[in-house]
Amino acid sequence: MNPGTGSAALRLDVVGAGPAFTDRPGASGAAYLVRHERTSILLDLGQGSFPRLASLLDPGTLDAIVVSHLHPDHFVDLVALRHYLRWGPGGPRRARVLGPAGLADRLDALNAEPGFASAALDVEELGGQGRRVGGLELDSARVAHAGESHAIRVGAAGRPGLVYSGDCGRADDLATLIRRGDTLLAEVSFGPGPVPSGAAHLDGPSVGALAARTGAARVLLTHLLMGFNRTETVSSVEQSFGGPVQLVAPGDRFSI
C-alpha cells in the first residue's frame, strides 16, 4: 500500500472492471467506488455493476457518480440506479451525475422516454479542474477515445490521489492529471500490446512508460480484453515502471 493509510486515506473498491465483452465469470462493466471520510464518489457504472455497488453501500447516499464517456460498459447501469432511486427503499430520491454532454439524452433515448433521466438524476456536464464533491477534489481531462471522453483525478487536498483513465487511446493525455505519488488506475485493453491501429485503447508498455515518466506510486490495471494473458500484461508494465503493479478484479480494495 501507499503511505496513505488510516481515516484520511482514500479507499478504493473495485466494483466492476470488465471491458465491453469478457469470458471471466462474475465480471461486470467499469465501476470504481472512491470514499474519503464521509464523501463517496463512483467512477463509471457499467453493465452488471449495480448489484455489487448496492452490496457495498446504499447507492442513494453517493455524493456523485462520474461518467467518463458514453459507451454502455461505462454508464448503462445508470438505468438500474435511476429505477432504484425512484422506486426503491427510501424513495423517491435523487443523485448527482457528472458526465459528457448528451448523457441525459442518451439515457432518455435508450428507454424511449423523454425525461427518463431527469426523473431521478441531476446530470451536469463534466469538465475542467478544481471541482469539489464533498471533501474531495475532482479534476478531469479530455482524452482521445470516442466522442467526448474524460480521464478523472480524485483526491483530498495535500494527499496522493487516484487518476482513472476511463477508456483512452493516447497515454500522454493522462499526464496532465497525474501528480507524483498518485495511484494510476489505467485501462489496458490490449494487454502486452501492441494496440491495433485505430483501436483507441492502451496497452501495458504505454501505461508503464507513462507511470514512470509522471512519478506515479502504483499502477492498477483494468479493462483487459478476453484473450490476453494477465501475467504477461503485468510484466509488460513492469518493464518500464519499478513500482507495484496489479491487475484488479471486482471485490479488490485499496487504500491510497
N, C-alpha and C positions, 0 to 999 in steps of 0.2 A: 504493500500500500504506500501511497504518497504520505508526506508528513501530515496532511490534513486528516486528523482523527479527532474523535470527541464530538461534543454537541455542535461545534462551529463548523464541522466539515460538511461538504456536500455529500449527499447519499444518492447513489445511482442504482435503480432497479431496472434490469433489462426485462421489459415486459414482452416484447417481441423483437426478433432480429432477422426475420426471414426476408428474402427478396420476393419478386413477383411470383416465382414458382420454385418449389423445393420438394425433395423426396425425404426430408427429415421429419419423422413423426413428431407432432407437438409443436412444430414451428408455426409462427404466425407473423404477420406483417410488422413493419417497423413501429416500435413504441418504446420510449425510454422515459422513466419517471425520475425526476430530479427533485430532491427535497432538502431543505435547509431550515432548521428550526421549524417555524410554523408555515413556511411557504412551500408549495408544491407546484411544479410545472411539468407538464407532459410534452415531450417532443415526439410528434407524429402519433398516429393511431391507425395503423394499417390493419389489413384483413385478419379477423380472428383474434385480435389482441384485447378486445374489451373484457372477456371473462377473466383473464389473468389480472388486468388492471383492477377490476372490481373485487378481486380477492386480496388486493394489497391495501386499498383504501376506498372510501366512498367517493366514486367519481364526481359526485356533486360538490365535493369540497375542494376540487382543484382550483388553484388561483388562475391558471391559464393553460390552454392547450395551444401549442405552436406547431403549425403545419409547414413542412419545408417546401413542398411542391405538390402539384395536382396530379399525381399518379395514385391509383387506388390502393396500392400496397403501402401508402403513407397516410391516407386520410379516410378510407371508406368506412372504418368503424365509427366515424363521427355520426353515422346514421344510428348505430346502436346507442351511442351516448345521447343523442337527441331524444330517442324514444325513452330512455331511462330517465332523463331529466323531466320529461313531460308527464310520464305515466308511472314512473317507479316510486319506491318508498320516499316519502317526504316531499313529493312533487305537488305542483309543478315548480321547477327550479330553472335557473339559467346558468350558462357557462360562458366565460370569455375565451374567444378563439382568435388567434393571430395567424394569418396566412397570406398566401399570394392573392393578388387581385383576382376576383372571379370565383373564389372558393364557395361563397354562399350560392351563387348562381349555379355552380356545378352540382351542389347538393340538391338544389331545387329541381334541376333538370334530371338528375338521376332518379328522383322519385316522382317526376312529372307532376309536381305540386308547387306552384308559386308560394313563397312564404314558408316552405317546409323548414328551412334552416332557422329563420328568424323566430319561429315559434319557441325556440329554446336556446339558441346560440347567438351571442353577441359577437359578430365577426368583424374584426378590424384588419386592415392591411398591415402586413409585416414589412419592416424595412428600417434601416438606419441603425444608429448607435445610441447607447445610453438610455434605453427604455427600462423602467423599473417595474417589476412584478413582485409585490410584497417586499421581502427582504433581499431580493436577488436583482442583479443587473443582467439585462438581456440585450445582446448585440447580434446583428445579422449582417450577412454579406451575400451579394448575388454570386451565384456560381454557374458555370456552364453545364447544363444538363438538358432540360426540356422546358421551354417557355420560361416562366418566372420561377426560378429555383433558388433556394437560400441555404446557406450554412448558418449555424447558430452557435453563439457562445453564451453560456450561463455561468454566473459566478457571483460570489459575495465579495464586497469591497475589500481589497487588500489580500485576497486569498487566491490560491490556484483555482481555476475554473475548468469547465468541461466545454470542449469545442466539438460539435456534432456536424459532420459533413453533409447530412442529407444524402442525396444522390448527386454526384459531382463528376464531371468529366475532365477536370483540369486541376491538379493538386495545388498549383500556385494560387488559385482563387481562395484557398483556405488560409493562406499565410497571414493575411491582414488581421485575422481574428485570434490567432494563437499567440499567447504570451508565455514567456519562459516559465516552466513548471506546470503548465496546463496538461490535462489529460485529453488526448485526441481520440475521439470515437469516430472512426472512419469506415466508410463503406469500402469493401474490397471485392467487388462483384466478380472480377475475373482472376481471383486467386493470385498465383505467382506470375501471371501475365503470359504474353502481352495482351493488352486490350485490343479487340478488333477495331479497325478503322470505323469511325462514326458511332461507336457504341456509347460514348459519353459517360463512362464509368471509370473507376480507379482499379489499380492492381497493387499488389504488395510492394514492389520496388518503388513505385511513385509515392506511396504512403510513407515508407521508411525514409526515403530521402527528404521528404517534407518534414517529418518529425525531427530528424537530426538537424536540419537547417534552422528550424524555428525554436529549438530548445524545449520541445515537449518532454514531460517527465515520464509519460507512459502512453502506450498505444493500445486501444481496444478496437478490434476488428469486427465488422458486422456485414450483413447483406451479401454473404458469399453464395454465389450461384451453385446449383447442383452440378456435380461432375468435376469439381475442383478439389484437390487434396488439401485437407485442413493443415496438416503438418508442413507441407511444402509452402503453403500460403504464409504461415507464421515465419518460417525460415527466410522467406524472400524479403520480409520486413526487417528481420534481424541482421541481414547482410549489411545494411547501412545505418541502422539505429541500434544503439547499445543499451537502451532502457528496456524495461519489461514490455512484453508484447503478449496479448491474449486474444483469441477468437471467442467472442461472447456467445451466450445462449440464453434463452428465456429462463428466468429464475436466478441468474447471476446477480450478485450485489457487490457494490464497490463503495469505498469511502475515498473522497477526493480532497 
